[in-house]
Every structure is written in C-alpha cells, then in structure tokens.
Amino acid sequence: MIKLGLIGYPVGHSLSPRIHNTALKACGLDGNYSLFPIAPDDMQALKDLLNRVRSGEIHGLNVTIPHKQNVMEFMDELTPTAKDIGAVNTIYLRENKLIGDNTDAPGFLADLKKFLITEARGHGDSNALVLGAGGSARAVVYALASDGWNVTIASRRIEQAQILAQSFTNHELQITNFTDIHPSSFTLFVNTTPLGMTPDTDQSPWPENLSLPSNAFVYDLVYNPRETKLVRDARSQGLQATTGLGMLIEQAALTFEKWTGHNPPRNILFGSVGATRSD
C-alpha cells in the first residue's frame, strides 16, 4: 500500500487527492492520498509527520502554503532546484535520506511550453513580466530565468520584489511597480498573485487603464475559477491565455513519477478535476 499526502494549512480545498488517487488507479497501484493539515507554527507536528516518511510508513508528501520553507530545515538533502528556489513542494526518501524537491518550476515551464511558439524565442521578444513577488513567484521566476527569459518582477511592494530578485544572484532580474508597467515591452505576462481567485472572481491583478499588447500571452496561476477575470479579459482582446490548472497537473505528474516511478497520463489527470487541456 502506497501512502501519499499533502502538508499545508488549510488543505480542505485541495484538488491533489482527486489528482493523485486517479494517478494511482490509472497506473494500477494500490494506495491512497491523504490530507495532513498542520497549523503554521506547529513545528512538532510537522517533524512528527516527516518522521513517518523516514520510517517508510508514508512514501511521499506534497507541501503547500505555509510549509514550503518550514520543511527545509528537516530535510537531509535538497535538490538543486529546491535549493535555488528556496522552497520545497515534494518530499520523498532516497537511500535513507529525506529529500526535499520542487516540481513547481518544471511543472509551470512544461505547461507554458505547450502554448508558446518556441521558434519565436531568442529574437529579442523573450521578455516576461511576472506579477507579484510572493511564494508562488519564486518558482515562476526561477523557471523563466533558467529558460533564458528576460524577467521583470512587478510588485506593489517594491522591497518584496527586491528580496526576490536578490535571491537569484545568477540571473539579472528587473523590478518595477504596478504604476510603471510598460506593456509593449513584454510578450509574456504571468500572474502569481491570488487576485481573481474564488470567491473574489471579479478582481484582476492587471491595471484597468493598461491594454495588453496584441502579441502577448497571459498565464494566470490562479485556477479556481476555471476562467479568471484576467484570462477572460485577455481572451476578449483576442489574446491567448490560460489559468494555472495545467501547471497543477504537470507538477503533480512530475511529483508522482518521483514517488512511484510511474508517469501518469495527463489527460486522465485533467479528467479527475472535470477538465480538459483546452481549459
């Protein structure tokens, strides 16, 4: 019996049980995926749960807010990706070592590349604007910068953007605030803020007085609702846009493969949350 689960607080809204239990069934594996709500300051409960991975009772864990950084001190080893991003979303045991990994960045990049015309890259138009400088932005900025994008971080709190940029000393990142955005400079816009998430579906992180350039692609990490205001507005202007549901599926599939060695079919995982890739 393969035991998997998610650490976070709160976790009741998570789609991960549906996705991973479907993956287990699709790959013919006997197991289950459970939720482990642990309060933000309960380090003892966190340590006790991780010890269940060490003992082999639990075979793998996902990590979400607010523990993506909290778990790092309990790891025996961090993968280069997790170390560079400064956050862990995947935990497993290898050679009796507790490994902290991060599949958010490769999951985001894998989904993004399904939409982009890669032939257009490298001709001066690979400029991305990342909206927000919180925890989700770390993985996105890392993924884009590592893939050769010129990245600018836009944040209402410039000091938060500066801290994020200073975390990636190997990459030259630009910083701006929301009032100084020049949209025509960018071909990719990524929202990493929670603005527009259910129940506040009438909100958008994009300034109302700014138009998006006609050649832009919009990626909104928010996936609930299925079509955010940002995505809806972009599509109404004839732009290609998508939510973060594909990233959720991709990072889940990559994590599942690390846990089990099985690569679950993406279309079945999309079906587990009542969606198709076109969503």
Solvent accessible surface area in square Angstrom, and as a share of the most:
residue,aa,sasa,rsa
1,M,129,0.58
2,I,36,0.18
3,K,79,0.33
4,L,2,0.01
5,G,0,0.00
6,L,8,0.04
7,I,0,0.00
8,G,0,0.00
9,Y,104,0.40
10,P,96,0.61
11,V,6,0.03
12,G,69,0.66
13,H,136,0.61
14,S,21,0.13
15,L,31,0.15
16,S,13,0.08
17,P,25,0.16
18,R,123,0.45
19,I,1,0.01
20,H,1,0.01
21,N,59,0.30
22,T,34,0.20
23,A,1,0.00
24,L,3,0.02
25,K,173,0.73
26,A,44,0.34
27,C,29,0.17
28,G,68,0.66
29,L,40,0.20
30,D,100,0.52
31,G,23,0.22
32,N,56,0.29
33,Y,11,0.04
34,S,44,0.28
35,L,60,0.30
36,F,39,0.16
37,P,82,0.52
38,I,13,0.07
39,A,36,0.28
40,P,67,0.42
41,D,124,0.64
42,D,58,0.30
43,M,65,0.29
44,Q,115,0.51
45,A,33,0.26
46,L,0,0.00
47,K,97,0.41
48,D,71,0.37
49,L,9,0.05
50,L,3,0.01
51,N,65,0.34
52,R,89,0.32
53,V,1,0.00
54,R,93,0.34
55,S,86,0.56
56,G,37,0.36
57,E,74,0.33
58,I,3,0.01
59,H,79,0.35
60,G,0,0.00
61,L,0,0.00
62,N,9,0.05
63,V,3,0.02
64,T,39,0.23
65,I,123,0.63
66,P,43,0.27
67,H,0,0.00
68,K,53,0.22
69,Q,106,0.47
70,N,43,0.22
71,V,0,0.00
72,M,46,0.20
73,E,132,0.59
74,F,36,0.15
75,M,22,0.10
76,D,73,0.38
77,E,81,0.36
78,L,39,0.20
79,T,27,0.16
80,P,103,0.65
81,T,33,0.19
82,A,0,0.00
83,K,129,0.55
84,D,67,0.35
85,I,1,0.01
86,G,13,0.13
87,A,8,0.06
88,V,0,0.00
89,N,5,0.03
90,T,0,0.00
91,I,0,0.00
92,Y,17,0.07
93,L,48,0.24
94,R,109,0.40
95,E,158,0.71
96,N,133,0.68
97,K,96,0.41
98,L,0,0.00
99,I,12,0.06
100,G,0,0.00
101,D,7,0.04
102,N,4,0.02
103,T,0,0.00
104,D,14,0.07
105,A,2,0.02
106,P,55,0.35
107,G,0,0.00
108,F,0,0.00
109,L,32,0.16
110,A,38,0.29
111,D,0,0.00
112,L,1,0.00
113,K,87,0.37
114,K,104,0.44
115,F,42,0.18
116,L,33,0.17
117,I,130,0.66
118,T,70,0.41
119,E,136,0.61
120,A,47,0.36
121,R,55,0.20
122,G,65,0.63
123,H,149,0.66
124,G,62,0.60
125,D,49,0.26
126,S,10,0.06
127,N,35,0.18
128,A,0,0.00
129,L,0,0.00
130,V,0,0.00
131,L,1,0.01
132,G,8,0.08
133,A,10,0.08
134,G,31,0.30
135,G,60,0.58
136,S,50,0.32
137,A,0,0.00
138,R,38,0.14
139,A,6,0.04
140,V,0,0.00
141,V,0,0.00
142,Y,36,0.14
143,A,3,0.03
144,L,0,0.00
145,A,9,0.07
146,S,63,0.41
147,D,38,0.20
148,G,51,0.50
149,W,16,0.06
150,N,85,0.44
151,V,2,0.01
152,T,15,0.09
153,I,0,0.00
154,A,0,0.00
155,S,5,0.03
156,R,154,0.56
157,R,137,0.50
158,I,54,0.28
159,E,92,0.41
160,Q,54,0.24
161,A,0,0.00
162,Q,79,0.35
163,I,111,0.56
164,L,2,0.01
165,A,17,0.13
166,Q,128,0.57
167,S,47,0.30
168,F,9,0.04
169,T,121,0.70
170,N,135,0.69
171,H,58,0.26
172,E,151,0.68
173,L,24,0.12
174,Q,95,0.42
175,I,60,0.30
176,T,25,0.14
177,N,45,0.23
178,F,17,0.07
179,T,123,0.72
180,D,79,0.41
181,I,9,0.04
182,H,126,0.56
183,P,20,0.13
184,S,100,0.65
185,S,59,0.38
186,F,20,0.09
187,T,26,0.15
188,L,0,0.00
189,F,3,0.01
190,V,0,0.00
191,N,0,0.00
192,T,14,0.08
193,T,21,0.12
194,P,93,0.58
195,L,52,0.26
196,G,1,0.01
197,M,87,0.39
198,T,63,0.37
199,P,116,0.73
200,D,69,0.36
201,T,53,0.31
202,D,111,0.58
203,Q,77,0.34
204,S,28,0.18
205,P,1,0.01
206,W,24,0.08
207,P,25,0.16
208,E,174,0.78
209,N,136,0.70
210,L,47,0.23
211,S,85,0.55
212,L,14,0.07
213,P,23,0.15
214,S,108,0.69
215,N,103,0.53
216,A,6,0.05
217,F,10,0.04
218,V,0,0.00
219,Y,0,0.00
220,D,0,0.00
221,L,25,0.13
222,V,6,0.03
223,Y,60,0.23
224,N,81,0.42
225,P,29,0.18
226,R,93,0.34
227,E,62,0.28
228,T,1,0.00
229,K,56,0.24
230,L,6,0.03
231,V,0,0.00
232,R,106,0.39
233,D,50,0.26
234,A,0,0.00
235,R,88,0.32
236,S,92,0.59
237,Q,94,0.42
238,G,70,0.67
239,L,15,0.08
240,Q,96,0.43
241,A,6,0.05
242,T,2,0.01
243,T,1,0.01
244,G,1,0.01
245,L,1,0.01
246,G,0,0.00
247,M,20,0.09
248,L,22,0.11
249,I,0,0.00
250,E,6,0.03
251,Q,19,0.09
252,A,2,0.02
253,A,1,0.00
254,L,44,0.22
255,T,0,0.00
256,F,0,0.00
257,E,69,0.31
258,K,69,0.29
259,W,25,0.09
260,T,31,0.18
261,G,63,0.61
262,H,72,0.32
263,N,93,0.48
264,P,1,0.01
265,P,52,0.33
266,R,61,0.22
267,N,113,0.58
268,I,75,0.38
269,L,1,0.00
270,F,6,0.03
271,G,47,0.45
272,S,22,0.14
273,V,4,0.03
274,G,63,0.61
275,A,8,0.06
276,T,81,0.47
277,R,69,0.25
278,S,95,0.61
279,D,44,0.23
